[in-house]
Amino acid sequence: LPALLAALFAPLVVIAAGGIDRRRILCALLGLLLVANVASALAPSIGGLLAARVLVGFCMGGIWAIAGGLAARLVPSARIGLATSIIFGGVAAASVLGVPLGALIGEALGWRWAFVVMAAFSAAVLLLHLWVVPALPVDGSVRARQFVQQLGNRSLQQGLLLTLLLVAGHFIAFTYVRPLLTTLANIDAAWIGGLLFAYGMAGIVGNFIVGLLAARRPRGLLLAIALGLLLTPLLFLWTGGTPASGAVVLLLWGLAYGGVSVGLMTWMMTAAPKAVEIATALYVGVFNIGIALGAWGGGLLLDGIGLRANLWVAAGFAAAATLVVAGMRRQ
């Protein structure tokens, strides 16, 4: 639910923000995120919890759409790639640490306390934002017709299609990584948490490697990422039948996927240098649609055919993404 709503709200928040200082917009969204997590912790029923998650989707779509394009406004042009990798390093770190920490807190203190801790984190980020982020005025407001105009940008179209293929393909398999590791690789459940942490560390390494190089070779790096996400599910199918080989393939998977966010975002900014906020909002929308479709489609495959089908289809999506990158023009 939050992923689909973030996809919807990302462009809407950018349009509604108009000419308001982006620092103020981020403050308001972080404040709402704090409220949403408190509401989640106090939810009296599943309906109340889902209502609070609607607000989370609204906040995250807006925060991601605006924050994703801030690098170009905060650092010199030579450091945009590194700054973008730092911003999206937060996505990589959250993907690794969020679920294990939430599960740990929930098991120790109850699920409501996981949301209480998230509310505390939201408050801390809001205070840090107020302290360190400068004013971010804009020259003008973004209008709906500008989104329509940018959708005619061929390089941006290619980037959005690539985002959908890579993200959906990844989540078709990764959403079900625990049963993949325990069933196909025969890894004991006690090792899963540590392996996922190692996966995340590999992802953060991949994120910064791509961030350092993306500004100079965006197309070549996207090709390497697509090939990496093509090879990892195939390696899992062919060689991942033992705990050792399954663990090695998982680390390679993390390294390959870690560069997706910064690599794609760099391509978007290069494709639409005068409309970075619009490109970011469209990217965030398609990225979250990819998460939702991948998790949903992967569930259907798992129920209907079995885990191996998830890996084959994930490889198919990555193969299609590789063909899309091959057809991209150098920027």
NORVENCOR-V103199 format. One record per residue. N is the residue number from 1. RES is the residue in three letters. SS is DSSP state (~ for helix, > for strand, _ for the rest). PHI is phi in degrees with one decimal (999 if undefined). D_LAST is the distance of its C-alpha to the last C-alpha in whole Angstrom. Layout:
n->N res->RES ss->SS phi->PHI d_last->D_LAST
n->N res->RES ss->SS phi->PHI d_last->D_LAST
This chain:
n->1 res->LEU ss->_ phi->999 d_last->35
n->2 res->PRO ss->~ phi->-62.5 d_last->33
n->3 res->ALA ss->~ phi->-64.4 d_last->30
n->4 res->LEU ss->~ phi->-64.0 d_last->31
n->5 res->LEU ss->~ phi->-71.9 d_last->32
n->6 res->ALA ss->~ phi->-62.0 d_last->29
n->7 res->ALA ss->~ phi->-62.2 d_last->27
n->8 res->LEU ss->~ phi->-72.7 d_last->29
n->9 res->PHE ss->~ phi->-81.6 d_last->29
n->10 res->ALA ss->~ phi->-54.3 d_last->26
n->11 res->PRO ss->~ phi->-70.8 d_last->25
n->12 res->LEU ss->~ phi->-65.6 d_last->28
n->13 res->VAL ss->~ phi->-64.2 d_last->29
n->14 res->VAL ss->~ phi->-63.0 d_last->26
n->15 res->ILE ss->~ phi->-66.4 d_last->27
n->16 res->ALA ss->~ phi->-67.8 d_last->31
n->17 res->ALA ss->~ phi->-64.9 d_last->30
n->18 res->GLY ss->_ phi->55.5 d_last->30
n->19 res->GLY ss->_ phi->-98.8 d_last->30
n->20 res->ILE ss->_ phi->-71.1 d_last->31
n->21 res->ASP ss->_ phi->-51.6 d_last->31
n->22 res->ARG ss->~ phi->-67.4 d_last->28
n->23 res->ARG ss->~ phi->-62.9 d_last->31
n->24 res->ARG ss->~ phi->-67.2 d_last->33
n->25 res->ILE ss->~ phi->-61.9 d_last->32
n->26 res->LEU ss->~ phi->-64.2 d_last->31
n->27 res->CYS ss->~ phi->-60.1 d_last->35
n->28 res->ALA ss->~ phi->-63.3 d_last->36
n->29 res->LEU ss->~ phi->-67.4 d_last->34
n->30 res->LEU ss->~ phi->-66.1 d_last->35
n->31 res->GLY ss->~ phi->-63.4 d_last->38
n->32 res->LEU ss->~ phi->-65.9 d_last->38
n->33 res->LEU ss->~ phi->-64.2 d_last->37
n->34 res->LEU ss->~ phi->-60.1 d_last->40
n->35 res->VAL ss->~ phi->-62.2 d_last->42
n->36 res->ALA ss->~ phi->-62.0 d_last->41
n->37 res->ASN ss->~ phi->-74.0 d_last->41
n->38 res->VAL ss->~ phi->-63.5 d_last->45
n->39 res->ALA ss->~ phi->-63.1 d_last->45
n->40 res->SER ss->~ phi->-63.7 d_last->44
n->41 res->ALA ss->~ phi->-64.1 d_last->47
n->42 res->LEU ss->_ phi->-98.8 d_last->50
n->43 res->ALA ss->_ phi->-57.1 d_last->49
n->44 res->PRO ss->_ phi->-82.5 d_last->52
n->45 res->SER ss->_ phi->-157.2 d_last->51
n->46 res->ILE ss->~ phi->-64.1 d_last->48
n->47 res->GLY ss->~ phi->-63.8 d_last->47
n->48 res->GLY ss->~ phi->-65.1 d_last->47
n->49 res->LEU ss->~ phi->-65.7 d_last->45
n->50 res->LEU ss->~ phi->-64.6 d_last->42
n->51 res->ALA ss->~ phi->-62.1 d_last->43
n->52 res->ALA ss->~ phi->-65.6 d_last->42
n->53 res->ARG ss->~ phi->-69.1 d_last->39
n->54 res->VAL ss->~ phi->-58.6 d_last->38
n->55 res->LEU ss->~ phi->-65.6 d_last->38
n->56 res->VAL ss->~ phi->-61.9 d_last->36
n->57 res->GLY ss->~ phi->-59.9 d_last->33
n->58 res->PHE ss->~ phi->-60.8 d_last->33
n->59 res->CYS ss->~ phi->-64.7 d_last->32
n->60 res->MET ss->~ phi->-68.1 d_last->30
n->61 res->GLY ss->~ phi->-60.4 d_last->28
n->62 res->GLY ss->~ phi->-69.5 d_last->28
n->63 res->ILE ss->~ phi->-61.6 d_last->28
n->64 res->TRP ss->~ phi->-64.7 d_last->24
n->65 res->ALA ss->~ phi->-62.4 d_last->23
n->66 res->ILE ss->~ phi->-82.9 d_last->24
n->67 res->ALA ss->~ phi->-66.7 d_last->23
n->68 res->GLY ss->_ phi->-61.0 d_last->20
n->69 res->GLY ss->_ phi->-102.5 d_last->18
n->70 res->LEU ss->_ phi->-77.6 d_last->21
n->71 res->ALA ss->~ phi->-54.9 d_last->19
n->72 res->ALA ss->~ phi->-65.5 d_last->17
n->73 res->ARG ss->~ phi->-99.8 d_last->21
n->74 res->LEU ss->~ phi->-109.9 d_last->23
n->75 res->VAL ss->_ phi->-133.9 d_last->21
n->76 res->PRO ss->_ phi->-62.3 d_last->19
n->77 res->SER ss->~ phi->-59.0 d_last->16
n->78 res->ALA ss->~ phi->-66.9 d_last->16
n->79 res->ARG ss->~ phi->-110.6 d_last->18
n->80 res->ILE ss->~ phi->-63.0 d_last->16
n->81 res->GLY ss->~ phi->-60.0 d_last->15
n->82 res->LEU ss->~ phi->-65.9 d_last->18
n->83 res->ALA ss->~ phi->-63.6 d_last->20
n->84 res->THR ss->~ phi->-64.7 d_last->18
n->85 res->SER ss->~ phi->-66.2 d_last->19
n->86 res->ILE ss->~ phi->-67.1 d_last->23
n->87 res->ILE ss->~ phi->-59.8 d_last->22
n->88 res->PHE ss->~ phi->-80.4 d_last->22
n->89 res->GLY ss->~ phi->-61.4 d_last->24
n->90 res->GLY ss->~ phi->-63.3 d_last->26
n->91 res->VAL ss->~ phi->-64.4 d_last->25
n->92 res->ALA ss->~ phi->-63.5 d_last->26
n->93 res->ALA ss->~ phi->-65.2 d_last->29
n->94 res->ALA ss->~ phi->-64.9 d_last->30
n->95 res->SER ss->~ phi->-62.1 d_last->30
n->96 res->VAL ss->~ phi->-84.8 d_last->32
n->97 res->LEU ss->~ phi->-88.6 d_last->35
n->98 res->GLY ss->~ phi->-61.3 d_last->35
n->99 res->VAL ss->~ phi->-65.6 d_last->37
n->100 res->PRO ss->~ phi->-60.1 d_last->39
n->101 res->LEU ss->~ phi->-66.8 d_last->40
n->102 res->GLY ss->~ phi->-61.1 d_last->41
n->103 res->ALA ss->~ phi->-65.8 d_last->43
n->104 res->LEU ss->~ phi->-63.5 d_last->45
n->105 res->ILE ss->~ phi->-64.8 d_last->46
n->106 res->GLY ss->~ phi->-61.8 d_last->47
n->107 res->GLU ss->~ phi->-69.0 d_last->49
n->108 res->ALA ss->~ phi->-81.5 d_last->51
n->109 res->LEU ss->~ phi->-122.0 d_last->51
n->110 res->GLY ss->_ phi->108.2 d_last->50
n->111 res->TRP ss->~ phi->-63.1 d_last->47
n->112 res->ARG ss->~ phi->-63.4 d_last->48
n->113 res->TRP ss->~ phi->-69.8 d_last->47
n->114 res->ALA ss->~ phi->-61.6 d_last->44
n->115 res->PHE ss->~ phi->-73.6 d_last->43
n->116 res->VAL ss->~ phi->-62.3 d_last->45
n->117 res->VAL ss->~ phi->-64.2 d_last->43
n->118 res->MET ss->~ phi->-63.0 d_last->40
n->119 res->ALA ss->~ phi->-62.5 d_last->41
n->120 res->ALA ss->~ phi->-64.2 d_last->42
n->121 res->PHE ss->~ phi->-60.6 d_last->39
n->122 res->SER ss->~ phi->-61.5 d_last->37
n->123 res->ALA ss->~ phi->-64.5 d_last->40
n->124 res->ALA ss->~ phi->-64.7 d_last->39
n->125 res->VAL ss->~ phi->-65.4 d_last->35
n->126 res->LEU ss->~ phi->-61.4 d_last->36
n->127 res->LEU ss->~ phi->-64.5 d_last->39
n->128 res->LEU ss->~ phi->-62.7 d_last->36
n->129 res->HIS ss->~ phi->-60.3 d_last->33
n->130 res->LEU ss->~ phi->-62.2 d_last->36
n->131 res->TRP ss->~ phi->-79.6 d_last->37
n->132 res->VAL ss->~ phi->-107.9 d_last->33
n->133 res->VAL ss->_ phi->-84.9 d_last->31
n->134 res->PRO ss->_ phi->-76.4 d_last->31
n->135 res->ALA ss->_ phi->-60.2 d_last->31
n->136 res->LEU ss->_ phi->-128.8 d_last->28
n->137 res->PRO ss->_ phi->-66.9 d_last->28
n->138 res->VAL ss->_ phi->-120.4 d_last->26
n->139 res->ASP ss->_ phi->-75.1 d_last->26
n->140 res->GLY ss->_ phi->-163.4 d_last->27
n->141 res->SER ss->_ phi->-92.1 d_last->27
n->142 res->VAL ss->_ phi->-94.0 d_last->25
n->143 res->ARG ss->_ phi->-114.9 d_last->26
n->144 res->ALA ss->~ phi->-58.9 d_last->26
n->145 res->ARG ss->~ phi->-65.3 d_last->25
n->146 res->GLN ss->~ phi->-68.5 d_last->22
n->147 res->PHE ss->~ phi->-62.9 d_last->21
n->148 res->VAL ss->~ phi->-63.2 d_last->22
n->149 res->GLN ss->~ phi->-62.0 d_last->19
n->150 res->GLN ss->~ phi->-68.2 d_last->16
n->151 res->LEU ss->_ phi->-66.1 d_last->18
n->152 res->GLY ss->_ phi->-85.9 d_last->17
n->153 res->ASN ss->_ phi->-76.6 d_last->13
n->154 res->ARG ss->~ phi->-61.4 d_last->12
n->155 res->SER ss->~ phi->-64.1 d_last->9
n->156 res->LEU ss->~ phi->-67.9 d_last->11
n->157 res->GLN ss->~ phi->-57.4 d_last->14
n->158 res->GLN ss->~ phi->-61.8 d_last->12
n->159 res->GLY ss->~ phi->-64.1 d_last->12
n->160 res->LEU ss->~ phi->-68.3 d_last->16
n->161 res->LEU ss->~ phi->-63.0 d_last->17
n->162 res->LEU ss->~ phi->-62.9 d_last->16
n->163 res->THR ss->~ phi->-58.8 d_last->17
n->164 res->LEU ss->~ phi->-61.2 d_last->20
n->165 res->LEU ss->~ phi->-66.8 d_last->21
n->166 res->LEU ss->~ phi->-68.2 d_last->20
n->167 res->VAL ss->~ phi->-72.9 d_last->22
n->168 res->ALA ss->~ phi->-61.9 d_last->25
n->169 res->GLY ss->~ phi->-60.8 d_last->25
n->170 res->HIS ss->~ phi->-61.5 d_last->26
n->171 res->PHE ss->~ phi->-77.3 d_last->28
n->172 res->ILE ss->~ phi->-57.6 d_last->30
n->173 res->ALA ss->~ phi->-97.4 d_last->31
n->174 res->PHE ss->~ phi->-69.8 d_last->31
n->175 res->THR ss->_ phi->-56.6 d_last->33
n->176 res->TYR ss->_ phi->-114.2 d_last->36
n->177 res->VAL ss->~ phi->-67.2 d_last->35
n->178 res->ARG ss->~ phi->-61.8 d_last->39
n->179 res->PRO ss->~ phi->-64.3 d_last->41
n->180 res->LEU ss->~ phi->-61.0 d_last->38
n->181 res->LEU ss->~ phi->-72.3 d_last->39
n->182 res->THR ss->~ phi->-78.7 d_last->43
n->183 res->THR ss->~ phi->-90.7 d_last->43
n->184 res->LEU ss->~ phi->-83.5 d_last->41
n->185 res->ALA ss->_ phi->-95.4 d_last->41
n->186 res->ASN ss->_ phi->56.6 d_last->44
n->187 res->ILE ss->_ phi->-89.7 d_last->43
n->188 res->ASP ss->_ phi->-63.4 d_last->46
n->189 res->ALA ss->~ phi->-58.2 d_last->45
n->190 res->ALA ss->~ phi->-65.0 d_last->46
n->191 res->TRP ss->~ phi->-92.5 d_last->43
n->192 res->ILE ss->~ phi->-62.0 d_last->41
n->193 res->GLY ss->~ phi->-57.6 d_last->40
n->194 res->GLY ss->~ phi->-64.8 d_last->40
n->195 res->LEU ss->~ phi->-66.4 d_last->37
n->196 res->LEU ss->~ phi->-66.9 d_last->35
n->197 res->PHE ss->~ phi->-63.3 d_last->35
n->198 res->ALA ss->~ phi->-63.0 d_last->34
n->199 res->TYR ss->~ phi->-56.0 d_last->31
n->200 res->GLY ss->~ phi->-65.1 d_last->30
n->201 res->MET ss->~ phi->-62.1 d_last->30
n->202 res->ALA ss->~ phi->-62.2 d_last->28
n->203 res->GLY ss->~ phi->-63.0 d_last->26
n->204 res->ILE ss->~ phi->-66.2 d_last->26
n->205 res->VAL ss->~ phi->-60.5 d_last->25
n->206 res->GLY ss->~ phi->-60.3 d_last->22
n->207 res->ASN ss->~ phi->-59.0 d_last->21
n->208 res->PHE ss->~ phi->-78.6 d_last->21
n->209 res->ILE ss->~ phi->-60.7 d_last->20
n->210 res->VAL ss->~ phi->-65.2 d_last->16
n->211 res->GLY ss->~ phi->-60.0 d_last->16
n->212 res->LEU ss->~ phi->-71.4 d_last->17
n->213 res->LEU ss->~ phi->-109.2 d_last->14
n->214 res->ALA ss->_ phi->-63.2 d_last->11
n->215 res->ALA ss->_ phi->-64.3 d_last->10
n->216 res->ARG ss->_ phi->-92.3 d_last->9
n->217 res->ARG ss->_ phi->-136.0 d_last->9
n->218 res->PRO ss->~ phi->-62.4 d_last->8
n->219 res->ARG ss->~ phi->-69.0 d_last->8
n->220 res->GLY ss->~ phi->-62.5 d_last->11
n->221 res->LEU ss->~ phi->-69.8 d_last->13
n->222 res->LEU ss->~ phi->-64.0 d_last->12
n->223 res->LEU ss->~ phi->-64.1 d_last->14
n->224 res->ALA ss->~ phi->-63.7 d_last->16
n->225 res->ILE ss->~ phi->-64.5 d_last->17
n->226 res->ALA ss->~ phi->-61.7 d_last->18
n->227 res->LEU ss->~ phi->-65.6 d_last->20
n->228 res->GLY ss->~ phi->-63.0 d_last->22
n->229 res->LEU ss->~ phi->-76.1 d_last->23
n->230 res->LEU ss->~ phi->-78.1 d_last->24
n->231 res->LEU ss->~ phi->-73.7 d_last->26
n->232 res->THR ss->~ phi->-63.7 d_last->28
n->233 res->PRO ss->~ phi->-65.8 d_last->30
n->234 res->LEU ss->~ phi->-67.8 d_last->31
n->235 res->LEU ss->~ phi->-64.1 d_last->32
n->236 res->PHE ss->~ phi->-62.0 d_last->34
n->237 res->LEU ss->~ phi->-68.7 d_last->35
n->238 res->TRP ss->~ phi->-90.1 d_last->36
n->239 res->THR ss->~ phi->-127.4 d_last->37
n->240 res->GLY ss->_ phi->-89.5 d_last->37
n->241 res->GLY ss->_ phi->-85.3 d_last->41
n->242 res->THR ss->_ phi->-121.2 d_last->42
n->243 res->PRO ss->~ phi->-57.7 d_last->42
n->244 res->ALA ss->~ phi->-65.8 d_last->40
n->245 res->SER ss->~ phi->-67.3 d_last->38
n->246 res->GLY ss->~ phi->-61.7 d_last->37
n->247 res->ALA ss->~ phi->-65.9 d_last->36
n->248 res->VAL ss->~ phi->-63.4 d_last->34
n->249 res->VAL ss->~ phi->-63.4 d_last->32
n->250 res->LEU ss->~ phi->-61.2 d_last->32
n->251 res->LEU ss->~ phi->-64.8 d_last->31
n->252 res->LEU ss->~ phi->-63.2 d_last->28
n->253 res->TRP ss->~ phi->-60.6 d_last->27
n->254 res->GLY ss->~ phi->-62.5 d_last->27
n->255 res->LEU ss->~ phi->-62.3 d_last->25
n->256 res->ALA ss->~ phi->-69.1 d_last->22
n->257 res->TYR ss->~ phi->-74.3 d_last->22
n->258 res->GLY ss->~ phi->-58.6 d_last->22
n->259 res->GLY ss->_ phi->-88.9 d_last->18
n->260 res->VAL ss->~ phi->-60.7 d_last->18
n->261 res->SER ss->~ phi->-61.5 d_last->18
n->262 res->VAL ss->~ phi->-70.4 d_last->16
n->263 res->GLY ss->~ phi->-63.6 d_last->13
n->264 res->LEU ss->~ phi->-68.2 d_last->13
n->265 res->MET ss->~ phi->-65.1 d_last->14
n->266 res->THR ss->~ phi->-63.3 d_last->11
n->267 res->TRP ss->~ phi->-61.4 d_last->8
n->268 res->MET ss->~ phi->-61.6 d_last->11
n->269 res->MET ss->~ phi->-66.0 d_last->11
n->270 res->THR ss->~ phi->-72.9 d_last->7
n->271 res->ALA ss->~ phi->-72.0 d_last->7
n->272 res->ALA ss->_ phi->-136.1 d_last->11
n->273 res->PRO ss->_ phi->-64.2 d_last->11
n->274 res->LYS ss->_ phi->-99.5 d_last->15
n->275 res->ALA ss->_ phi->-143.2 d_last->16
n->276 res->VAL ss->~ phi->-63.3 d_last->15
n->277 res->GLU ss->~ phi->-64.6 d_last->19
n->278 res->ILE ss->~ phi->-66.4 d_last->19
n->279 res->ALA ss->~ phi->-60.3 d_last->16
n->280 res->THR ss->~ phi->-65.5 d_last->18
n->281 res->ALA ss->~ phi->-62.3 d_last->21
n->282 res->LEU ss->~ phi->-64.4 d_last->19
n->283 res->TYR ss->~ phi->-61.7 d_last->18
n->284 res->VAL ss->~ phi->-61.2 d_last->21
n->285 res->GLY ss->~ phi->-61.0 d_last->23
n->286 res->VAL ss->~ phi->-68.7 d_last->21
n->287 res->PHE ss->~ phi->-58.1 d_last->22
n->288 res->ASN ss->~ phi->-70.9 d_last->25
n->289 res->ILE ss->~ phi->-62.8 d_last->26
n->290 res->GLY ss->~ phi->-60.9 d_last->25
n->291 res->ILE ss->~ phi->-59.5 d_last->27
n->292 res->ALA ss->~ phi->-64.5 d_last->30
n->293 res->LEU ss->~ phi->-66.7 d_last->29
n->294 res->GLY ss->~ phi->-64.4 d_last->29
n->295 res->ALA ss->~ phi->-63.9 d_last->32
n->296 res->TRP ss->~ phi->-68.6 d_last->34
n->297 res->GLY ss->~ phi->-63.9 d_last->33
n->298 res->GLY ss->~ phi->-62.9 d_last->34
n->299 res->GLY ss->~ phi->-64.7 d_last->37
n->300 res->LEU ss->~ phi->-64.1 d_last->38
n->301 res->LEU ss->~ phi->-63.9 d_last->37
n->302 res->LEU ss->~ phi->-60.8 d_last->39
n->303 res->ASP ss->~ phi->-69.1 d_last->42
n->304 res->GLY ss->~ phi->-88.2 d_last->42
n->305 res->ILE ss->_ phi->-123.6 d_last->41
n->306 res->GLY ss->_ phi->136.7 d_last->41
n->307 res->LEU ss->~ phi->-60.8 d_last->38
n->308 res->ARG ss->~ phi->-61.6 d_last->37
n->309 res->ALA ss->~ phi->-63.0 d_last->36
n->310 res->ASN ss->~ phi->-59.4 d_last->34
n->311 res->LEU ss->~ phi->-68.7 d_last->32
n->312 res->TRP ss->~ phi->-62.5 d_last->32
n->313 res->VAL ss->~ phi->-69.6 d_last->30
n->314 res->ALA ss->~ phi->-59.2 d_last->28
n->315 res->ALA ss->~ phi->-63.5 d_last->27
n->316 res->GLY ss->~ phi->-62.9 d_last->26
n->317 res->PHE ss->~ phi->-63.1 d_last->24
n->318 res->ALA ss->~ phi->-65.8 d_last->22
n->319 res->ALA ss->~ phi->-63.6 d_last->22
n->320 res->ALA ss->~ phi->-62.3 d_last->21
n->321 res->ALA ss->~ phi->-63.4 d_last->18
n->322 res->THR ss->~ phi->-61.2 d_last->17
n->323 res->LEU ss->~ phi->-66.6 d_last->17
n->324 res->VAL ss->~ phi->-63.0 d_last->15
n->325 res->VAL ss->~ phi->-63.3 d_last->12
n->326 res->ALA ss->~ phi->-61.2 d_last->13
n->327 res->GLY ss->_ phi->-88.9 d_last->12
n->328 res->MET ss->_ phi->-73.4 d_last->9
n->329 res->ARG ss->_ phi->-85.9 d_last->6
n->330 res->ARG ss->_ phi->-64.9 d_last->4
n->331 res->GLN ss->_ phi->-117.4 d_last->0
